[in-house]
Amino acid sequence: MKSPFTAAVITVLLSALAAGHALAESPAEKSLRQDGRDVRKDLKHDAKEVDKGASHAAKEADRTDNHLDKERHREDKKLDKEYKKTL
């Protein structure tokens, strides 16, 4: 009785070890997964940098527009003063 029972237990243990080993990742698979994570991280970083650049460009354009508006306003005031002087 002990012999068939022992053989069954050993068979179950060996199959469990073999299944665990079969489910483990190879170094190549680990490397591929890490490369995928690195690529996703780089793409996310690049997207953030592009967003920062676009935001900066928009702010710079707003500042330029405001500056030009102020200059136009000053010029208009000068022209109004000159026009009033001539009248």
Stockholm file with secondary structure:
# STOCKHOLM 1.0

chainA/1-87         MKSPFTAAVITVLLSALAAGHALAESPAEKSLRQDGRDVRKDLKHDAKEVDKGASHAAKEADRTDNHLDKERHREDKKLDKEYKKTL
#=GR chainA/1-87 SS CHHHHHHHHHHHHHHHHHHHHHHSCCHHHHHHHHHHHHHHHHHHHHHHHHHHHHHHHHHHHHHHHHHHHHHHHHHHHHHHHHHHHHC
#=GC SS_cons        CHHHHHHHHHHHHHHHHHHHHHHSCCHHHHHHHHHHHHHHHHHHHHHHHHHHHHHHHHHHHHHHHHHHHHHHHHHHHHHHHHHHHHC
//
